[in-house]
Amino acid sequence: MTLTLLHFVIVCPLVFLGGFVDAVAGGGGLISLPAYLIAGVPPHNAIATNKLSSAMGTTLTTVRFARKGFIPWRQAAVCVVFAFIGSSLGAKLALRLDPEIFTLLMLVILPLVAVYVLRGKSLGQGEQTPCSPRKTLLVGSLAALVIGGYDGFYGPGTGTFLLLALTGLAHMELTRANGVTKAINLTTNLSALAVFLLGGKVLLPLGLVAGCFGILGNYLGTRFFIQGGVKFVKPVILVVLTIFFVKVILQVLGISA
């Protein structure tokens, strides 16, 4: 397709915002992917090009979190493997089931997740009883498997769900949970990007420029998180869940794809 200045004007600011949100609480794709669609980019190209800009921003966040010691590499490596397995199974399931079934299920899941976030004391909002390292690794791996399956089947909000599962179920502290989440997201983004590049679906000029805006958003979001933005994670997650819920409702009603 032929790119115009309008494509860049619409996409780049929203990718910046998505990068900031993603660095703080995950779920940036709920902002960045619709940006491409709003700009009139065909769905397959939008998904592929969004992977490029997202991977660029997530790379920066992952590196900065790693330098700060937020990524427990043993746990992260195991979770990445399980996320890959789940994503593969989820993609195969998507070929067999009607995606509308899962969309309707999200209308039930999302409000329950929002209630959990409001009432829960994870995400740095209170003391939690630490799990043993073995139990943390086991629960984290299972969460990565299940949410990885969701990512392969449907996708939006994967980072947010991972962050909630790792803090609430595996009882990981927020900084480490966010680090593991970013390591998983980066690995799956790069693998998907490779497939899309081989398929010729990535709009390189738009993706690279938008990726620079995403890097800036991720940089500022990471800095915000490191310098005390922990207390804002819960509100940001609730906003992301609300956006996702509205998007699902519009999709069910046929107003939005």
WONOR-V934626 format. One record per residue. N is the residue number from 0. PHI is phi in whole degrees, 0 to 359 (NA if undefined). OMEGA is omega in radians with two decimals (none if undefined). NEAR is the number of other ideal C-beta (glycine too) atoms within 12 Angstrom. Layout:
# WONOR-V934626
[[N,PHI,OMEGA,NEAR] [N,PHI,OMEGA,NEAR]]
This chain:
# WONOR-V934626
[[0,NA,3.14,18] [1,270,-3.14,12] [2,271,3.09,24] [3,238,3.12,16] [4,300,-3.11,14] [5,299,3.11,15] [6,302,-3.12,30] [7,291,-3.12,29] [8,296,-3.13,19] [9,281,-2.98,26] [10,286,-2.95,43] [11,299,3.13,32] [12,297,-3.13,23] [13,287,3.06,32] [14,294,3.05,48] [15,302,3.14,34] [16,297,3.11,34] [17,298,3.10,45] [18,296,3.12,46] [19,297,-3.13,37] [20,298,-3.09,45] [21,296,3.14,55] [22,293,-3.09,47] [23,277,-2.99,46] [24,217,-3.10,46] [25,78,3.08,50] [26,84,-3.13,44] [27,297,3.12,49] [28,297,3.09,45] [29,293,3.11,38] [30,257,-3.03,43] [31,288,-3.12,50] [32,296,3.07,39] [33,300,3.13,32] [34,300,3.12,37] [35,295,-3.14,40] [36,293,3.10,28] [37,299,-3.13,21] [38,285,3.10,31] [39,91,3.09,21] [40,282,3.11,34] [41,305,-3.04,17] [42,310,-3.10,17] [43,297,3.10,20] [44,292,3.14,30] [45,296,3.14,36] [46,298,-3.10,32] [47,294,-3.10,32] [48,290,3.07,44] [49,296,3.09,47] [50,297,3.13,40] [51,294,-3.12,40] [52,294,3.12,50] [53,293,-3.14,53] [54,297,3.13,41] [55,297,-3.13,39] [56,291,-3.12,46] [57,294,3.08,47] [58,300,3.13,31] [59,298,-3.12,33] [60,299,-3.12,47] [61,298,3.13,37] [62,297,-3.12,23] [63,293,3.10,31] [64,295,3.12,37] [65,296,3.14,24] [66,295,3.13,14] [67,276,3.13,20] [68,79,-3.10,14] [69,275,-3.08,31] [70,250,3.01,32] [71,283,-2.90,28] [72,297,3.14,18] [73,297,3.13,19] [74,293,-3.10,35] [75,298,-3.11,36] [76,297,3.14,21] [77,295,3.14,29] [78,297,3.12,44] [79,299,3.14,34] [80,299,-3.13,24] [81,293,3.11,34] [82,295,3.09,43] [83,298,3.12,27] [84,298,3.13,25] [85,298,-3.13,33] [86,297,3.11,35] [87,296,3.12,23] [88,295,3.13,23] [89,296,3.12,29] [90,296,3.10,26] [91,294,3.12,15] [92,296,-3.12,22] [93,298,3.13,23] [94,284,-3.06,13] [95,255,-3.07,13] [96,251,3.06,18] [97,286,-3.14,14] [98,303,3.14,25] [99,297,3.11,16] [100,298,-3.13,17] [101,290,3.11,26] [102,300,3.12,30] [103,295,3.12,19] [104,297,3.14,20] [105,295,3.09,31] [106,295,3.08,24] [107,269,-3.06,16] [108,294,-3.02,24] [109,298,3.08,34] [110,298,3.11,20] [111,295,3.10,19] [112,296,3.13,31] [113,298,3.10,28] [114,297,3.12,15] [115,300,-3.14,25] [116,296,-3.12,32] [117,295,-3.03,20] [118,265,-3.06,16] [119,286,3.14,25] [120,247,3.04,18] [121,276,3.13,30] [122,58,3.07,39] [123,77,-3.08,29] [124,261,-3.14,21] [125,171,-3.12,16] [126,279,3.05,10] [127,236,3.05,22] [128,281,-3.08,11] [129,297,3.02,14] [130,276,3.02,21] [131,294,3.13,12] [132,305,-3.14,18] [133,294,-3.13,14] [134,293,3.11,18] [135,299,3.13,32] [136,294,-3.14,27] [137,295,-3.12,21] [138,295,3.12,29] [139,298,3.13,44] [140,294,3.11,34] [141,295,3.10,25] [142,297,3.12,38] [143,296,3.12,45] [144,295,-3.09,30] [145,293,-3.10,28] [146,287,3.01,44] [147,297,3.06,40] [148,297,3.07,31] [149,298,-3.12,35] [150,297,3.12,41] [151,290,-3.09,29] [152,275,-2.99,30] [153,227,2.91,34] [154,113,-2.99,36] [155,302,3.08,38] [156,82,-3.10,41] [157,304,-3.13,43] [158,299,3.13,55] [159,295,-3.14,47] [160,295,3.09,45] [161,298,-3.14,46] [162,298,3.12,51] [163,295,-3.11,41] [164,292,-3.09,42] [165,291,3.11,46] [166,276,-3.03,43] [167,278,-3.08,33] [168,258,-3.14,28] [169,274,3.11,38] [170,57,3.03,30] [171,282,3.06,39] [172,292,-2.96,27] [173,302,-3.09,38] [174,297,3.14,31] [175,290,3.10,33] [176,298,3.11,46] [177,294,3.11,47] [178,296,3.11,42] [179,297,3.12,47] [180,301,-3.12,55] [181,293,3.12,48] [182,298,3.11,39] [183,294,-3.12,45] [184,299,-3.12,49] [185,297,-3.10,35] [186,297,-3.13,31] [187,291,3.09,42] [188,298,-3.11,41] [189,294,3.14,24] [190,293,3.11,25] [191,293,3.13,34] [192,299,3.13,31] [193,301,3.13,18] [194,295,-3.11,21] [195,292,3.10,27] [196,295,3.10,20] [197,295,3.13,12] [198,275,3.10,15] [199,69,-3.08,13] [200,264,-3.06,27] [201,274,3.04,34] [202,274,-2.96,35] [203,303,-3.12,21] [204,301,-3.13,22] [205,293,-3.11,38] [206,296,-3.12,39] [207,290,3.12,23] [208,293,3.11,27] [209,298,3.11,46] [210,298,3.08,38] [211,296,3.06,25] [212,294,3.10,36] [213,295,3.09,48] [214,298,3.12,35] [215,297,3.12,28] [216,297,3.11,38] [217,295,3.13,44] [218,299,-3.13,29] [219,293,3.11,27] [220,294,3.11,40] [221,295,3.12,37] [222,298,3.11,21] [223,298,-3.13,26] [224,295,-3.09,38] [225,295,-3.05,24] [226,272,3.03,15] [227,117,-3.13,14] [228,279,-3.11,26] [229,305,-3.08,27] [230,294,3.14,18] [231,266,-3.09,24] [232,297,-3.13,37] [233,300,3.09,32] [234,301,-3.14,21] [235,295,3.12,36] [236,298,3.13,44] [237,297,3.09,29] [238,296,3.13,27] [239,299,3.12,39] [240,298,3.12,36] [241,296,3.11,24] [242,300,3.14,32] [243,298,-3.12,40] [244,298,3.12,28] [245,297,3.12,22] [246,300,-3.14,31] [247,295,3.12,31] [248,299,3.12,20] [249,298,3.12,17] [250,294,3.12,24] [251,297,-3.12,21] [252,281,3.12,14] [253,81,-3.13,10] [254,276,3.14,11] [255,226,-3.12,19] [256,288,none,19]]
